[in-house]
Amino acid sequence: SSLQVRWPTTRRGPRLSTATSLHPPGMGERVAGDLTAACDDLLEARRIAMRNSNAQIAAYALSNFAEVAVDAGDFATAWDAFGRSSSEKEAMADAFGISWGWRAWARGRRLAGDAAQALVLATRAFELRQASFDPNERTLLLVELGACLIASGQIDEGLARLAQAEPFIDMFDLKATKAALLVQRAIAAGTAEAADARQLVDRYGVEPFSDRFWEL
């Protein structure tokens, strides 16, 4: 499938605060499955940021849009958007943003069946920010790295990364990340474990993800 993309221009328009305020609904719409609305909000956020010469918000909006394109199965658009966003973040030396984008890109490559490239991206993302003290960032990096290792057939190494993440996930009650970890353990264990993992995902209250169980 292919998204209908209307790329932003740089004419004058709304204030920068409008761009910032469009990010939460855009990503919320993504989780809820309304990908068209999510694309519209995130690209509008990028358009406004570009008009106001804010490179960071523009790059983040484009990276988030790329994640929506992955969800829509429009991988060509996603890879283009991830690449452009990464280049923009590298120009700003934004290590957090670069790593966040690489991790999301790794997930996209993994879901597209390109385990080798996914592992390269996940490894780069983790190595860039492995000293982070942010539990959300650190656990997301570890879980995606674990998922990519598992997808590459390195089951033991992948499970070890998931085990590294789990104490922080439980300590800070990171429900969505816990759900993703449980899914990856189920994949590593084989289909016999899938039903139990699905019940755990539902128990942890990650309702928007339940219908897209294997996409975590």
Salt bridges, closest charged atoms under 4 A:
ASP40 OD1 - ARG6 NH2 3.43
GLU44 OE2 - ARG47 NH2 1.88
GLU67 OE1 - ARG30 NH1 3.13
ASP71 OD2 - ARG30 NE 2.58
ASP71 OD1 - ARG107 NH2 3.20
ASP71 OD2 - ARG212 NH2 3.62
ASP80 OD2 - ARG84 NH1 3.50
GLU88 OE2 - ARG46 NH2 2.81
ASP114 OD2 - ARG109 NH1 3.47
GLU137 OE2 - ARG129 NE 2.69
GLU144 OE2 - ARG110 NE 2.86
GLU166 OE2 - LYS178 NZ 2.73
GLU166 OE1 - ARG185 NH2 2.59
ASP170 OD1 - LYS178 NZ 3.09
ASP173 OD2 - LYS175 NZ 2.64
ASP202 OD2 - ARG198 NE 3.71
GLU215 OE1 - ARG212 NE 3.07
